[in-house]
Amino acid sequence: MKLFKKIVILIGILGVLGIFFYAYMGGFQDVEVKETNFGSVEIFLYTHKGPYQNLNESWEKFQKEWESVGLTECHSMALYLDGPDTAPEKLRSVLGCRMDGLSDTEIKMVKSKMKTFLIPEMKCITATFPFKNVFSYFLAPTKVYPKFQETLTKQSSITSVAIEVYGGSSQFVDHIDFYMPVGVKREVFSPLELLFQTQ
């Protein structure tokens, strides 16, 4: 009986700690969806195909690439080309670093060594979510994208990709910005899709 009580107490403590951690991560925070414009933004990029939980491996490879051309900073972001019903092994993601802020010499070097893409100016819905630690990458989408879907349904709008902006690689980051284009044809992003045909 004493063992049972200890187990119940332990479960209770873990439950309370879990609630506090969830609150700290922003789990109870209300997500506000707004309308804005995004772009135009030119990025250099690295492609990832497969489950999102393996993205870190691609980020590491991507970082080695841009460091090899002499860059020390990446204003990072990612574009997600497939919907949530896509099989994990078929998911296509594009990891990117913004090129604004680079010198002419750096831009020339990047374009000679890496793939680039210009994201055009477009109307989007947007939301932000606090960044606390690596778990934020997994929690934030579960809070933001359902709100995005509610907004798109109310507006009878469709979207083509999802964009997440994470910030500077060597700077303190306290939030993640989320964007979904509205009224933008999928063909705009077809050059990115073509990059996966050789994989």
C-alpha positions in Angstrom: 0.0 0.0 0.0 2.9 2.4 0.9 4.5 1.6 -2.5 1.2 2.5 -4.3 1.0 5.8 -2.4 4.6 6.6 -3.4 3.8 5.9 -7.0 0.7 8.1 -6.9 2.7 10.9 -5.3 5.5 10.5 -7.9 3.0 10.6 -10.7 1.4 13.7 -9.2 4.7 15.5 -8.9 5.7 14.6 -12.5 2.3 15.8 -13.6 2.7 19.2 -11.9 6.2 19.6 -13.3 4.9 18.7 -16.7 2.3 21.4 -16.5 4.8 24.0 -15.3 7.2 23.1 -18.1 4.4 23.2 -20.7 3.5 26.7 -19.4 7.1 27.8 -19.5 7.3 26.7 -23.1 4.3 28.8 -24.0 1.9 26.0 -24.3 -1.0 27.9 -22.8 -0.2 31.1 -24.8 -2.9 32.2 -27.2 -1.6 32.4 -30.8 -2.7 35.5 -32.7 -2.8 35.3 -36.5 -2.3 38.5 -38.4 -2.0 39.5 -42.1 1.3 40.9 -43.4 3.6 41.0 -46.4 6.7 38.9 -46.6 9.7 39.4 -49.0 11.2 39.8 -51.3 14.0 37.8 -49.7 16.9 36.0 -51.5 18.3 33.0 -49.7 21.0 30.4 -50.2 19.7 27.0 -49.4 20.1 23.3 -48.6 17.4 20.7 -49.3 16.1 18.0 -46.9 13.9 15.1 -47.7 12.4 13.0 -45.0 11.1 13.2 -41.4 11.3 16.6 -39.7 13.0 15.0 -36.7 16.1 14.4 -38.9 16.3 18.1 -39.9 19.1 18.7 -37.4 21.4 16.4 -39.5 20.7 18.5 -42.6 21.3 21.7 -40.7 24.7 20.5 -39.6 25.6 19.7 -43.2 24.2 23.0 -44.4 26.3 24.9 -41.8 29.5 23.2 -42.9 28.7 24.4 -46.5 28.2 28.0 -45.7 31.1 28.1 -43.3 33.3 26.6 -46.0 32.7 29.7 -48.2 33.8 32.0 -45.3 30.5 32.9 -43.7 30.2 33.1 -39.9 26.5 33.9 -39.5 23.2 32.6 -40.9 19.9 34.4 -40.6 18.1 31.1 -40.7 14.7 30.1 -42.0 13.0 27.1 -43.6 10.3 26.5 -46.2 8.1 23.4 -45.9 6.7 22.3 -49.2 4.3 19.5 -48.2 1.2 19.2 -46.2 0.7 17.3 -42.9 -0.9 14.3 -44.6 2.4 13.6 -46.5 4.2 10.4 -45.6 7.3 11.3 -43.4 9.8 9.9 -45.9 8.4 12.1 -48.7 8.4 15.4 -46.8 10.4 18.1 -48.5 12.0 21.0 -46.6 14.3 23.8 -47.8 16.7 25.2 -45.2 17.9 28.7 -46.0 19.9 31.7 -44.9 18.9 35.2 -45.9 21.4 37.0 -48.1 20.5 40.5 -47.2 23.3 42.0 -45.1 26.0 40.1 -46.9 28.7 42.0 -48.7 29.0 42.0 -52.6 32.0 39.7 -52.3 30.2 37.3 -50.0 27.1 37.2 -52.3 29.3 36.5 -55.3 31.1 33.7 -53.4 27.8 32.2 -52.2 26.2 32.3 -55.6 29.2 30.5 -57.1 29.1 27.7 -54.6 25.6 27.2 -53.4 22.0 27.1 -54.7 19.9 30.3 -54.2 16.3 31.3 -54.5 14.4 34.6 -54.5 11.2 34.5 -52.4 9.0 37.1 -54.0 7.0 39.7 -52.1 3.7 38.2 -51.1 0.7 38.5 -48.9 0.8 36.2 -45.9 -0.8 35.3 -42.6 1.7 35.3 -39.8 2.1 34.4 -36.1 4.9 34.3 -33.6 5.7 31.8 -30.9 8.2 32.0 -28.1 11.5 30.2 -28.4 12.8 28.7 -25.2 14.9 25.7 -26.2 15.1 22.9 -28.9 11.6 21.6 -27.8 10.1 24.9 -29.1 10.8 23.6 -32.7 8.3 20.8 -32.0 5.8 22.5 -29.8 5.4 25.8 -31.8 4.1 24.2 -35.0 1.4 22.2 -33.0 0.1 25.6 -31.7 0.5 27.8 -34.8 -0.6 25.7 -37.7 -4.1 24.7 -36.4 -4.7 28.5 -35.9 -3.5 29.1 -39.5 -5.9 26.4 -40.8 -8.8 28.1 -38.9 -7.9 31.4 -40.5 -7.6 29.9 -44.0 -10.9 28.1 -43.7 -12.7 31.2 -42.5 -11.3 33.2 -45.4 -11.8 30.4 -47.9 -8.1 30.9 -48.8 -5.5 28.4 -49.9 -1.8 28.4 -49.3 1.2 26.9 -51.1 4.0 26.6 -48.5 4.8 27.2 -44.9 7.8 29.5 -43.9 9.4 29.6 -40.5 12.0 32.2 -39.6 14.4 31.4 -36.8 16.8 34.3 -36.7 20.6 34.7 -36.5 22.7 31.6 -35.7 25.0 33.4 -33.3 22.4 35.8 -31.8 20.0 35.3 -28.9 16.6 34.3 -30.4 13.4 34.6 -28.3 10.7 33.7 -30.8 10.0 32.0 -34.1 8.1 33.7 -36.9 5.6 31.7 -39.0 4.2 32.7 -42.4 1.9 31.2 -44.9 1.4 32.8 -48.3 -2.2 33.6 -49.3 -3.3 33.7 -52.9 0.2 32.7 -54.2 0.3 30.1 -56.9 2.3 26.9 -56.2 4.3 27.5 -59.4 6.2 30.3 -57.7 8.0 27.6 -55.7 8.4 25.1 -58.5 12.2 25.8 -58.8 12.5 24.5 -55.2 10.5 21.4 -56.1 12.8 20.7 -59.1 15.8 20.5 -56.7 14.3 17.3 -55.3 13.8 15.5 -58.6 17.5 14.4 -58.6 17.3 13.0 -55.0 
